[in-house]
Amino acid sequence: MIKSLKGQFILSIITAICFIYLVLSYTDFTGEAKFSRILFFTAMILSVYNTGMLTQKYIKSKKS
């Protein structure tokens, strides 16, 4: 577990970018597997939401 806020922020950005890339490239090559598509899409949304929350926390800590 990364304890520094800056490390968590950078790791969450990388994870969100990887999930976005994975979801966009995965949906091009799959056929009728709707469950896995929905699962990856939900994980992407949660990852981007988490990155937004950490961005807010990081900006708030920089101002203080």
mmCIF file as Biopython writes it, N, C-alpha, C and O atoms, coordinates in Angstrom:
data_model
#
loop_
_atom_site.group_PDB
_atom_site.id
_atom_site.type_symbol
_atom_site.label_atom_id
_atom_site.label_alt_id
_atom_site.label_comp_id
_atom_site.label_asym_id
_atom_site.label_entity_id
_atom_site.label_seq_id
_atom_site.pdbx_PDB_ins_code
_atom_site.Cartn_x
_atom_site.Cartn_y
_atom_site.Cartn_z
_atom_site.occupancy
_atom_site.B_iso_or_equiv
_atom_site.auth_seq_id
_atom_site.auth_asym_id
_atom_site.pdbx_PDB_model_num
ATOM 1   N N  . MET A ? 1  ? 0.841   -1.177  0.000   1.0 0.0 1  A 1 
ATOM 2   C CA . MET A ? 1  ? 0.000   0.000   0.000   1.0 0.0 1  A 1 
ATOM 3   C C  . MET A ? 1  ? 0.884   1.238   0.000   1.0 0.0 1  A 1 
ATOM 4   O O  . MET A ? 1  ? 1.833   1.344   0.777   1.0 0.0 1  A 1 
ATOM 5   N N  . ILE A ? 2  ? 0.563   2.145   -0.864  1.0 0.0 2  A 1 
ATOM 6   C CA . ILE A ? 2  ? 1.304   3.394   -0.946  1.0 0.0 2  A 1 
ATOM 7   C C  . ILE A ? 2  ? 0.700   4.368   0.057   1.0 0.0 2  A 1 
ATOM 8   O O  . ILE A ? 2  ? -0.503  4.626   0.035   1.0 0.0 2  A 1 
ATOM 9   N N  . LYS A ? 3  ? 1.542   4.906   0.937   1.0 0.0 3  A 1 
ATOM 10  C CA . LYS A ? 3  ? 1.032   5.750   2.008   1.0 0.0 3  A 1 
ATOM 11  C C  . LYS A ? 3  ? 1.011   7.227   1.640   1.0 0.0 3  A 1 
ATOM 12  O O  . LYS A ? 3  ? 0.197   7.978   2.177   1.0 0.0 3  A 1 
ATOM 13  N N  . SER A ? 4  ? 1.886   7.660   0.736   1.0 0.0 4  A 1 
ATOM 14  C CA . SER A ? 4  ? 1.898   9.078   0.391   1.0 0.0 4  A 1 
ATOM 15  C C  . SER A ? 4  ? 0.736   9.407   -0.538  1.0 0.0 4  A 1 
ATOM 16  O O  . SER A ? 4  ? 0.350   8.601   -1.385  1.0 0.0 4  A 1 
ATOM 17  N N  . LEU A ? 5  ? 0.197   10.583  -0.366  1.0 0.0 5  A 1 
ATOM 18  C CA . LEU A ? 5  ? -0.951  11.010  -1.160  1.0 0.0 5  A 1 
ATOM 19  C C  . LEU A ? 5  ? -0.567  11.200  -2.622  1.0 0.0 5  A 1 
ATOM 20  O O  . LEU A ? 5  ? -1.352  10.900  -3.522  1.0 0.0 5  A 1 
ATOM 21  N N  . LYS A ? 6  ? 0.641   11.700  -2.852  1.0 0.0 6  A 1 
ATOM 22  C CA . LYS A ? 6  ? 1.101   11.909  -4.229  1.0 0.0 6  A 1 
ATOM 23  C C  . LYS A ? 6  ? 1.276   10.572  -4.941  1.0 0.0 6  A 1 
ATOM 24  O O  . LYS A ? 6  ? 0.940   10.456  -6.120  1.0 0.0 6  A 1 
ATOM 25  N N  . GLY A ? 7  ? 1.791   9.571   -4.252  1.0 0.0 7  A 1 
ATOM 26  C CA . GLY A ? 7  ? 1.951   8.242   -4.843  1.0 0.0 7  A 1 
ATOM 27  C C  . GLY A ? 7  ? 0.616   7.601   -5.174  1.0 0.0 7  A 1 
ATOM 28  O O  . GLY A ? 7  ? 0.463   6.991   -6.233  1.0 0.0 7  A 1 
ATOM 29  N N  . GLN A ? 8  ? -0.352  7.733   -4.275  1.0 0.0 8  A 1 
ATOM 30  C CA . GLN A ? 8  ? -1.693  7.209   -4.538  1.0 0.0 8  A 1 
ATOM 31  C C  . GLN A ? 8  ? -2.334  7.921   -5.719  1.0 0.0 8  A 1 
ATOM 32  O O  . GLN A ? 8  ? -3.019  7.298   -6.531  1.0 0.0 8  A 1 
ATOM 33  N N  . PHE A ? 9  ? -2.112  9.225   -5.811  1.0 0.0 9  A 1 
ATOM 34  C CA . PHE A ? 9  ? -2.666  10.024  -6.895  1.0 0.0 9  A 1 
ATOM 35  C C  . PHE A ? 9  ? -2.105  9.570   -8.241  1.0 0.0 9  A 1 
ATOM 36  O O  . PHE A ? 9  ? -2.859  9.372   -9.194  1.0 0.0 9  A 1 
ATOM 37  N N  . ILE A ? 10 ? -0.805  9.406   -8.320  1.0 0.0 10 A 1 
ATOM 38  C CA . ILE A ? 10 ? -0.168  8.980   -9.575  1.0 0.0 10 A 1 
ATOM 39  C C  . ILE A ? 10 ? -0.590  7.563   -9.941  1.0 0.0 10 A 1 
ATOM 40  O O  . ILE A ? 10 ? -0.880  7.283   -11.104 1.0 0.0 10 A 1 
ATOM 41  N N  . LEU A ? 11 ? -0.626  6.676   -8.966  1.0 0.0 11 A 1 
ATOM 42  C CA . LEU A ? 11 ? -1.038  5.299   -9.228  1.0 0.0 11 A 1 
ATOM 43  C C  . LEU A ? 11 ? -2.493  5.221   -9.688  1.0 0.0 11 A 1 
ATOM 44  O O  . LEU A ? 11 ? -2.820  4.420   -10.564 1.0 0.0 11 A 1 
ATOM 45  N N  . SER A ? 12 ? -3.356  6.029   -9.117  1.0 0.0 12 A 1 
ATOM 46  C CA . SER A ? 12 ? -4.759  6.001   -9.536  1.0 0.0 12 A 1 
ATOM 47  C C  . SER A ? 12 ? -4.935  6.561   -10.942 1.0 0.0 12 A 1 
ATOM 48  O O  . SER A ? 12 ? -5.795  6.090   -11.686 1.0 0.0 12 A 1 
ATOM 49  N N  . ILE A ? 13 ? -4.140  7.552   -11.318 1.0 0.0 13 A 1 
ATOM 50  C CA . ILE A ? 13 ? -4.205  8.078   -12.685 1.0 0.0 13 A 1 
ATOM 51  C C  . ILE A ? 13 ? -3.766  7.014   -13.675 1.0 0.0 13 A 1 
ATOM 52  O O  . ILE A ? 13 ? -4.409  6.824   -14.707 1.0 0.0 13 A 1 
ATOM 53  N N  . ILE A ? 14 ? -2.683  6.320   -13.372 1.0 0.0 14 A 1 
ATOM 54  C CA . ILE A ? 14 ? -2.196  5.256   -14.257 1.0 0.0 14 A 1 
ATOM 55  C C  . ILE A ? 14 ? -3.230  4.137   -14.364 1.0 0.0 14 A 1 
ATOM 56  O O  . ILE A ? 14 ? -3.483  3.626   -15.455 1.0 0.0 14 A 1 
ATOM 57  N N  . THR A ? 15 ? -3.822  3.761   -13.244 1.0 0.0 15 A 1 
ATOM 58  C CA . THR A ? 15 ? -4.835  2.707   -13.251 1.0 0.0 15 A 1 
ATOM 59  C C  . THR A ? 15 ? -6.062  3.113   -14.060 1.0 0.0 15 A 1 
ATOM 60  O O  . THR A ? 15 ? -6.597  2.308   -14.823 1.0 0.0 15 A 1 
ATOM 61  N N  . ALA A ? 16 ? -6.506  4.347   -13.900 1.0 0.0 16 A 1 
ATOM 62  C CA . ALA A ? 16 ? -7.673  4.817   -14.652 1.0 0.0 16 A 1 
ATOM 63  C C  . ALA A ? 16 ? -7.394  4.826   -16.149 1.0 0.0 16 A 1 
ATOM 64  O O  . ALA A ? 16 ? -8.247  4.424   -16.940 1.0 0.0 16 A 1 
ATOM 65  N N  . ILE A ? 17 ? -6.212  5.280   -16.542 1.0 0.0 17 A 1 
ATOM 66  C CA . ILE A ? 17 ? -5.853  5.293   -17.964 1.0 0.0 17 A 1 
ATOM 67  C C  . ILE A ? 17 ? -5.796  3.875   -18.513 1.0 0.0 17 A 1 
ATOM 68  O O  . ILE A ? 17 ? -6.259  3.621   -19.626 1.0 0.0 17 A 1 
ATOM 69  N N  . CYS A ? 18 ? -5.235  2.953   -17.746 1.0 0.0 18 A 1 
ATOM 70  C CA . CYS A ? 18 ? -5.165  1.551   -18.191 1.0 0.0 18 A 1 
ATOM 71  C C  . CYS A ? 18 ? -6.562  0.939   -18.322 1.0 0.0 18 A 1 
ATOM 72  O O  . CYS A ? 18 ? -6.828  0.210   -19.278 1.0 0.0 18 A 1 
ATOM 73  N N  . PHE A ? 19 ? -7.452  1.227   -17.377 1.0 0.0 19 A 1 
ATOM 74  C CA . PHE A ? 19 ? -8.815  0.702   -17.473 1.0 0.0 19 A 1 
ATOM 75  C C  . PHE A ? 19 ? -9.553  1.278   -18.671 1.0 0.0 19 A 1 
ATOM 76  O O  . PHE A ? 19 ? -10.279 0.558   -19.356 1.0 0.0 19 A 1 
ATOM 77  N N  . ILE A ? 20 ? -9.376  2.565   -18.931 1.0 0.0 20 A 1 
ATOM 78  C CA . ILE A ? 20 ? -10.029 3.169   -20.093 1.0 0.0 20 A 1 
ATOM 79  C C  . ILE A ? 20 ? -9.525  2.514   -21.367 1.0 0.0 20 A 1 
ATOM 80  O O  . ILE A ? 20 ? -10.319 2.183   -22.248 1.0 0.0 20 A 1 
ATOM 81  N N  . TYR A ? 21 ? -8.217  2.322   -21.477 1.0 0.0 21 A 1 
ATOM 82  C CA . TYR A ? 21 ? -7.646  1.675   -22.659 1.0 0.0 21 A 1 
ATOM 83  C C  . TYR A ? 21 ? -8.149  0.236   -22.794 1.0 0.0 21 A 1 
ATOM 84  O O  . TYR A ? 21 ? -8.509  -0.204  -23.885 1.0 0.0 21 A 1 
ATOM 85  N N  . LEU A ? 22 ? -8.169  -0.487  -21.677 1.0 0.0 22 A 1 
ATOM 86  C CA . LEU A ? 22 ? -8.616  -1.877  -21.698 1.0 0.0 22 A 1 
ATOM 87  C C  . LEU A ? 22 ? -10.073 -1.991  -22.130 1.0 0.0 22 A 1 
ATOM 88  O O  . LEU A ? 22 ? -10.413 -2.836  -22.957 1.0 0.0 22 A 1 
ATOM 89  N N  . VAL A ? 23 ? -10.924 -1.149  -21.576 1.0 0.0 23 A 1 
ATOM 90  C CA . VAL A ? 23 ? -12.346 -1.222  -21.914 1.0 0.0 23 A 1 
ATOM 91  C C  . VAL A ? 23 ? -12.571 -0.857  -23.368 1.0 0.0 23 A 1 
ATOM 92  O O  . VAL A ? 23 ? -13.340 -1.524  -24.061 1.0 0.0 23 A 1 
ATOM 93  N N  . LEU A ? 24 ? -11.916 0.188   -23.840 1.0 0.0 24 A 1 
ATOM 94  C CA . LEU A ? 24 ? -12.121 0.598   -25.226 1.0 0.0 24 A 1 
ATOM 95  C C  . LEU A ? 24 ? -11.563 -0.417  -26.218 1.0 0.0 24 A 1 
ATOM 96  O O  . LEU A ? 24 ? -12.150 -0.621  -27.281 1.0 0.0 24 A 1 
ATOM 97  N N  . SER A ? 25 ? -10.448 -1.052  -25.895 1.0 0.0 25 A 1 
ATOM 98  C CA . SER A ? 25 ? -9.896  -2.051  -26.811 1.0 0.0 25 A 1 
ATOM 99  C C  . SER A ? 25 ? -10.610 -3.397  -26.670 1.0 0.0 25 A 1 
ATOM 100 O O  . SER A ? 25 ? -10.689 -4.153  -27.639 1.0 0.0 25 A 1 
ATOM 101 N N  . TYR A ? 26 ? -11.127 -3.706  -25.483 1.0 0.0 26 A 1 
ATOM 102 C CA . TYR A ? 26 ? -11.791 -4.983  -25.252 1.0 0.0 26 A 1 
ATOM 103 C C  . TYR A ? 26 ? -13.154 -5.035  -25.922 1.0 0.0 26 A 1 
ATOM 104 O O  . TYR A ? 26 ? -13.558 -6.087  -26.417 1.0 0.0 26 A 1 
ATOM 105 N N  . THR A ? 27 ? -13.860 -3.927  -25.944 1.0 0.0 27 A 1 
ATOM 106 C CA . THR A ? 27 ? -15.193 -3.934  -26.538 1.0 0.0 27 A 1 
ATOM 107 C C  . THR A ? 27 ? -15.141 -4.052  -28.054 1.0 0.0 27 A 1 
ATOM 108 O O  . THR A ? 27 ? -16.137 -4.435  -28.668 1.0 0.0 27 A 1 
ATOM 109 N N  . ASP A ? 28 ? -14.018 -3.737  -28.671 1.0 0.0 28 A 1 
ATOM 110 C CA . ASP A ? 28 ? -13.901 -3.867  -30.124 1.0 0.0 28 A 1 
ATOM 111 C C  . ASP A ? 28 ? -13.806 -5.322  -30.562 1.0 0.0 28 A 1 
ATOM 112 O O  . ASP A ? 28 ? -14.279 -5.674  -31.642 1.0 0.0 28 A 1 
ATOM 113 N N  . PHE A ? 29 ? -13.203 -6.167  -29.743 1.0 0.0 29 A 1 
ATOM 114 C CA . PHE A ? 29 ? -12.905 -7.527  -30.166 1.0 0.0 29 A 1 
ATOM 115 C C  . PHE A ? 29 ? -13.841 -8.585  -29.607 1.0 0.0 29 A 1 
ATOM 116 O O  . PHE A ? 29 ? -13.746 -9.747  -29.999 1.0 0.0 29 A 1 
ATOM 117 N N  . THR A ? 30 ? -14.742 -8.221  -28.706 1.0 0.0 30 A 1 
ATOM 118 C CA . THR A ? 30 ? -15.652 -9.221  -28.146 1.0 0.0 30 A 1 
ATOM 119 C C  . THR A ? 30 ? -16.955 -9.236  -28.915 1.0 0.0 30 A 1 
ATOM 120 O O  . THR A ? 30 ? -17.344 -8.258  -29.553 1.0 0.0 30 A 1 
ATOM 121 N N  . GLY A ? 31 ? -17.604 -10.354 -28.835 1.0 0.0 31 A 1 
ATOM 122 C CA . GLY A ? 31 ? -18.870 -10.501 -29.547 1.0 0.0 31 A 1 
ATOM 123 C C  . GLY A ? 31 ? -20.054 -10.276 -28.646 1.0 0.0 31 A 1 
ATOM 124 O O  . GLY A ? 31 ? -20.469 -9.137  -28.433 1.0 0.0 31 A 1 
ATOM 125 N N  . GLU A ? 32 ? -20.606 -11.350 -28.114 1.0 0.0 32 A 1 
ATOM 126 C CA . GLU A ? 32 ? -21.850 -11.279 -27.353 1.0 0.0 32 A 1 
ATOM 127 C C  . GLU A ? 32 ? -21.656 -11.392 -25.841 1.0 0.0 32 A 1 
ATOM 128 O O  . GLU A ? 32 ? -22.634 -11.582 -25.117 1.0 0.0 32 A 1 
ATOM 129 N N  . ALA A ? 33 ? -20.448 -11.282 -25.354 1.0 0.0 33 A 1 
ATOM 130 C CA . ALA A ? 33 ? -20.189 -11.406 -23.919 1.0 0.0 33 A 1 
ATOM 131 C C  . ALA A ? 33 ? -20.545 -10.095 -23.218 1.0 0.0 33 A 1 
ATOM 132 O O  . ALA A ? 33 ? -19.677 -9.258  -22.971 1.0 0.0 33 A 1 
ATOM 133 N N  . LYS A ? 34 ? -21.816 -9.928  -22.905 1.0 0.0 34 A 1 
ATOM 134 C CA . LYS A ? 34 ? -22.278 -8.664  -22.335 1.0 0.0 34 A 1 
ATOM 135 C C  . LYS A ? 34 ? -21.893 -8.513  -20.869 1.0 0.0 34 A 1 
ATOM 136 O O  . LYS A ? 34 ? -21.624 -7.402  -20.412 1.0 0.0 34 A 1 
ATOM 137 N N  . PHE A ? 35 ? -21.864 -9.613  -20.128 1.0 0.0 35 A 1 
ATOM 138 C CA . PHE A ? 35 ? -21.544 -9.516  -18.702 1.0 0.0 35 A 1 
ATOM 139 C C  . PHE A ? 35 ? -20.135 -8.991  -18.490 1.0 0.0 35 A 1 
ATOM 140 O O  . PHE A ? 35 ? -19.924 -8.099  -17.668 1.0 0.0 35 A 1 
ATOM 141 N N  . SER A ? 36 ? -19.175 -9.530  -19.216 1.0 0.0 36 A 1 
ATOM 142 C CA . SER A ? 36 ? -17.796 -9.074  -19.031 1.0 0.0 36 A 1 
ATOM 143 C C  . SER A ? 36 ? -17.624 -7.634  -19.493 1.0 0.0 36 A 1 
ATOM 144 O O  . SER A ? 36 ? -16.844 -6.881  -18.909 1.0 0.0 36 A 1 
ATOM 145 N N  . ARG A ? 37 ? -18.346 -7.249  -20.536 1.0 0.0 37 A 1 
ATOM 146 C CA . ARG A ? 37 ? -18.289 -5.865  -20.997 1.0 0.0 37 A 1 
ATOM 147 C C  . ARG A ? 37 ? -18.833 -4.917  -19.931 1.0 0.0 37 A 1 
ATOM 148 O O  . ARG A ? 37 ? -18.254 -3.859  -19.685 1.0 0.0 37 A 1 
ATOM 149 N N  . ILE A ? 38 ? -19.941 -5.291  -19.302 1.0 0.0 38 A 1 
ATOM 150 C CA . ILE A ? 38 ? -20.533 -4.466  -18.244 1.0 0.0 38 A 1 
ATOM 151 C C  . ILE A ? 38 ? -19.624 -4.431  -17.023 1.0 0.0 38 A 1 
ATOM 152 O O  . ILE A ? 38 ? -19.486 -3.389  -16.383 1.0 0.0 38 A 1 
ATOM 153 N N  . LEU A ? 39 ? -19.007 -5.556  -16.698 1.0 0.0 39 A 1 
ATOM 154 C CA . LEU A ? 39 ? -18.099 -5.619  -15.561 1.0 0.0 39 A 1 
ATOM 155 C C  . LEU A ? 39 ? -16.901 -4.700  -15.762 1.0 0.0 39 A 1 
ATOM 156 O O  . LEU A ? 39 ? -16.552 -3.937  -14.861 1.0 0.0 39 A 1 
ATOM 157 N N  . PHE A ? 40 ? -16.266 -4.761  -16.930 1.0 0.0 40 A 1 
ATOM 158 C CA . PHE A ? 40 ? -15.119 -3.902  -17.204 1.0 0.0 40 A 1 
ATOM 159 C C  . PHE A ? 40 ? -15.529 -2.433  -17.258 1.0 0.0 40 A 1 
ATOM 160 O O  . PHE A ? 40 ? -14.788 -1.569  -16.789 1.0 0.0 40 A 1 
ATOM 161 N N  . PHE A ? 41 ? -16.691 -2.140  -17.819 1.0 0.0 41 A 1 
ATOM 162 C CA . PHE A ? 41 ? -17.163 -0.762  -17.890 1.0 0.0 41 A 1 
ATOM 163 C C  . PHE A ? 41 ? -17.421 -0.205  -16.494 1.0 0.0 41 A 1 
ATOM 164 O O  . PHE A ? 41 ? -17.089 0.947   -16.215 1.0 0.0 41 A 1 
ATOM 165 N N  . THR A ? 42 ? -18.012 -1.016  -15.613 1.0 0.0 42 A 1 
ATOM 166 C CA . THR A ? 42 ? -18.244 -0.593  -14.235 1.0 0.0 42 A 1 
ATOM 167 C C  . THR A ? 42 ? -16.929 -0.360  -13.504 1.0 0.0 42 A 1 
ATOM 168 O O  . THR A ? 42 ? -16.798 0.608   -12.756 1.0 0.0 42 A 1 
ATOM 169 N N  . ALA A ? 43 ? -15.956 -1.238  -13.716 1.0 0.0 43 A 1 
ATOM 170 C CA . ALA A ? 43 ? -14.641 -1.055  -13.096 1.0 0.0 43 A 1 
ATOM 171 C C  . ALA A ? 43 ? -13.978 0.219   -13.602 1.0 0.0 43 A 1 
ATOM 172 O O  . ALA A ? 43 ? -13.306 0.913   -12.839 1.0 0.0 43 A 1 
ATOM 173 N N  . MET A ? 44 ? -14.162 0.532   -14.882 1.0 0.0 44 A 1 
ATOM 174 C CA . MET A ? 44 ? -13.593 1.759   -15.438 1.0 0.0 44 A 1 
ATOM 175 C C  . MET A ? 44 ? -14.233 2.981   -14.785 1.0 0.0 44 A 1 
ATOM 176 O O  . MET A ? 44 ? -13.535 3.923   -14.411 1.0 0.0 44 A 1 
ATOM 177 N N  . ILE A ? 45 ? -15.555 2.969   -14.646 1.0 0.0 45 A 1 
ATOM 178 C CA . ILE A ? 45 ? -16.253 4.108   -14.030 1.0 0.0 45 A 1 
ATOM 179 C C  . ILE A ? 45 ? -15.784 4.297   -12.586 1.0 0.0 45 A 1 
ATOM 180 O O  . ILE A ? 45 ? -15.517 5.422   -12.162 1.0 0.0 45 A 1 
ATOM 181 N N  . LEU A ? 46 ? -15.684 3.208   -11.835 1.0 0.0 46 A 1 
ATOM 182 C CA . LEU A ? 46 ? -15.240 3.304   -10.447 1.0 0.0 46 A 1 
ATOM 183 C C  . LEU A ? 46 ? -13.796 3.781   -10.344 1.0 0.0 46 A 1 
ATOM 184 O O  . LEU A ? 46 ? -13.456 4.540   -9.436  1.0 0.0 46 A 1 
ATOM 185 N N  . SER A ? 47 ? -12.955 3.348   -11.258 1.0 0.0 47 A 1 
ATOM 186 C CA . SER A ? 47 ? -11.561 3.774   -11.256 1.0 0.0 47 A 1 
ATOM 187 C C  . SER A ? 47 ? -11.433 5.266   -11.541 1.0 0.0 47 A 1 
ATOM 188 O O  . SER A ? 47 ? -10.655 5.961   -10.886 1.0 0.0 47 A 1 
ATOM 189 N N  . VAL A ? 48 ? -12.182 5.752   -12.499 1.0 0.0 48 A 1 
ATOM 190 C CA . VAL A ? 48 ? -12.148 7.185   -12.816 1.0 0.0 48 A 1 
ATOM 191 C C  . VAL A ? 48 ? -12.734 8.003   -11.664 1.0 0.0 48 A 1 
ATOM 192 O O  . VAL A ? 48 ? -12.232 9.084   -11.359 1.0 0.0 48 A 1 
ATOM 193 N N  . TYR A ? 49 ? -13.784 7.502   -11.025 1.0 0.0 49 A 1 
ATOM 194 C CA . TYR A ? 49 ? -14.369 8.182   -9.869  1.0 0.0 49 A 1 
ATOM 195 C C  . TYR A ? 49 ? -13.360 8.250   -8.719  1.0 0.0 49 A 1 
ATOM 196 O O  . TYR A ? 49 ? -13.221 9.289   -8.073  1.0 0.0 49 A 1 
ATOM 197 N N  . ASN A ? 50 ? -12.667 7.153   -8.468  1.0 0.0 50 A 1 
ATOM 198 C CA . ASN A ? 50 ? -11.655 7.121   -7.414  1.0 0.0 50 A 1 
ATOM 199 C C  . ASN A ? 50 ? -10.534 8.108   -7.720  1.0 0.0 50 A 1 
ATOM 200 O O  . ASN A ? 50 ? -10.036 8.782   -6.819  1.0 0.0 50 A 1 
ATOM 201 N N  . THR A ? 51 ? -10.138 8.193   -8.980  1.0 0.0 51 A 1 
ATOM 202 C CA . THR A ? 51 ? -9.100  9.144   -9.362  1.0 0.0 51 A 1 
ATOM 203 C C  . THR A ? 51 ? -9.569  10.575  -9.126  1.0 0.0 51 A 1 
ATOM 204 O O  . THR A ? 51 ? -8.790  11.417  -8.679  1.0 0.0 51 A 1 
ATOM 205 N N  . GLY A ? 52 ? -10.817 10.851  -9.418  1.0 0.0 52 A 1 
ATOM 206 C CA . GLY A ? 52 ? -11.362 12.183  -9.155  1.0 0.0 52 A 1 
ATOM 207 C C  . GLY A ? 52 ? -11.373 12.518  -7.676  1.0 0.0 52 A 1 
ATOM 208 O O  . GLY A ? 52 ? -11.066 13.646  -7.291  1.0 0.0 52 A 1 
ATOM 209 N N  . MET A ? 53 ? -11.723 11.553  -6.851  1.0 0.0 53 A 1 
ATOM 210 C CA . MET A ? 53 ? -11.726 11.781  -5.403  1.0 0.0 53 A 1 
ATOM 211 C C  . MET A ? 53 ? -10.308 12.031  -4.891  1.0 0.0 53 A 1 
ATOM 212 O O  . MET A ? 53 ? -10.093 12.914  -4.060  1.0 0.0 53 A 1 
ATOM 213 N N  . LEU A ? 54 ? -9.341  11.255  -5.386  1.0 0.0 54 A 1 
ATOM 214 C CA . LEU A ? 54 ? -7.957  11.467  -4.961  1.0 0.0 54 A 1 
ATOM 215 C C  . LEU A ? 54 ? -7.402  12.780  -5.499  1.0 0.0 54 A 1 
ATOM 216 O O  . LEU A ? 54 ? -6.573  13.411  -4.843  1.0 0.0 54 A 1 
ATOM 217 N N  . THR A ? 55 ? -7.843  13.198  -6.678  1.0 0.0 55 A 1 
ATOM 218 C CA . THR A ? 55 ? -7.429  14.495  -7.213  1.0 0.0 55 A 1 
ATOM 219 C C  . THR A ? 55 ? -7.929  15.617  -6.317  1.0 0.0 55 A 1 
ATOM 220 O O  . THR A ? 55 ? -7.193  16.559  -6.021  1.0 0.0 55 A 1 
ATOM 221 N N  . GLN A ? 56 ? -9.174  15.517  -5.888  1.0 0.0 56 A 1 
ATOM 222 C CA . GLN A ? 56 ? -9.731  16.521  -4.990  1.0 0.0 56 A 1 
ATOM 223 C C  . GLN A ? 56 ? -8.962  16.551  -3.670  1.0 0.0 56 A 1 
ATOM 224 O O  . GLN A ? 56 ? -8.656  17.627  -3.156  1.0 0.0 56 A 1 
ATOM 225 N N  . LYS A ? 57 ? -8.652  15.387  -3.124  1.0 0.0 57 A 1 
ATOM 226 C CA . LYS A ? 57 ? -7.915  15.311  -1.865  1.0 0.0 57 A 1 
ATOM 227 C C  . LYS A ? 57 ? -6.502  15.872  -2.028  1.0 0.0 57 A 1 
ATOM 228 O O  . LYS A ? 57 ? -5.997  16.557  -1.139  1.0 0.0 57 A 1 
ATOM 229 N N  . TYR A ? 58 ? -5.862  15.580  -3.167  1.0 0.0 58 A 1 
ATOM 230 C CA . TYR A ? 58 ? -4.501  16.051  -3.424  1.0 0.0 58 A 1 
ATOM 231 C C  . TYR A ? 58 ? -4.482  17.575  -3.568  1.0 0.0 58 A 1 
ATOM 232 O O  . TYR A ? 58 ? -3.604  18.235  -3.013  1.0 0.0 58 A 1 
ATOM 233 N N  . ILE A ? 59 ? -5.434  18.134  -4.301  1.0 0.0 59 A 1 
ATOM 234 C CA . ILE A ? 59 ? -5.487  19.587  -4.478  1.0 0.0 59 A 1 
ATOM 235 C C  . ILE A ? 59 ? -5.783  20.280  -3.150  1.0 0.0 59 A 1 
ATOM 236 O O  . ILE A ? 59 ? -5.221  21.334  -2.853  1.0 0.0 59 A 1 
ATOM 237 N N  . LYS A ? 60 ? -6.664  19.685  -2.358  1.0 0.0 60 A 1 
ATOM 238 C CA . LYS A ? 60 ? -6.998  20.264  -1.057  1.0 0.0 60 A 1 
ATOM 239 C C  . LYS A ? 60 ? -5.786  20.237  -0.121  1.0 0.0 60 A 1 
ATOM 240 O O  . LYS A ? 60 ? -5.590  21.170  0.658   1.0 0.0 60 A 1 
ATOM 241 N N  . SER A ? 61 ? -4.972  19.181  -0.190  1.0 0.0 61 A 1 
ATOM 242 C CA . SER A ? 61 ? -3.790  19.107  0.671   1.0 0.0 61 A 1 
ATOM 243 C C  . SER A ? 61 ? -2.704  20.071  0.207   1.0 0.0 61 A 1 
ATOM 244 O O  . SER A ? 61 ? -1.907  20.539  1.021   1.0 0.0 61 A 1 
ATOM 245 N N  . LYS A ? 62 ? -2.660  20.376  -1.094  1.0 0.0 62 A 1 
ATOM 246 C CA . LYS A ? 62 ? -1.676  21.333  -1.602  1.0 0.0 62 A 1 
ATOM 247 C C  . LYS A ? 62 ? -2.018  22.756  -1.169  1.0 0.0 62 A 1 
ATOM 248 O O  . LYS A ? 62 ? -1.118  23.564  -0.940  1.0 0.0 62 A 1 
ATOM 249 N N  . LYS A ? 63 ? -3.311  23.073  -1.054  1.0 0.0 63 A 1 
ATOM 250 C CA . LYS A ? 63 ? -3.725  24.414  -0.640  1.0 0.0 63 A 1 
ATOM 251 C C  . LYS A ? 63 ? -3.475  24.644  0.843   1.0 0.0 63 A 1 
ATOM 252 O O  . LYS A ? 63 ? -3.205  25.770  1.260   1.0 0.0 63 A 1 
ATOM 253 N N  . SER A ? 64 ? -3.561  23.601  1.630   1.0 0.0 64 A 1 
ATOM 254 C CA . SER A ? 64 ? -3.397  23.741  3.088   1.0 0.0 64 A 1 
ATOM 255 C C  . SER A ? 64 ? -1.960  23.844  3.498   1.0 0.0 64 A 1 
ATOM 256 O O  . SER A ? 64 ? -1.665  23.966  4.687   1.0 0.0 64 A 1 
#
